[in-house]
């Protein structure tokens, strides 16, 4: 499955790209598996996703919780928690 992944804020800085299109392995079926797969790909991913519980995720513009399925998703946005002031 081809999926566009957009990275924001320090996640983008650590990944070194703002966006990429990836072909997901069959076993990557939900957000938890996606973050683990991204962390295992290379050193940049390992750094960006060392604490996956800190990452916020939107699938096709809708905020999702860990474990949400990726079936039918076209875009996933990954970003750190937003703070206000």
Helices and strands as residue ranges (DSSP letters): E 2-7, H 9-15, E 19-23, H 31-41, H 43-48, G 52-54, E 55-59, E 62-64, E 75-80
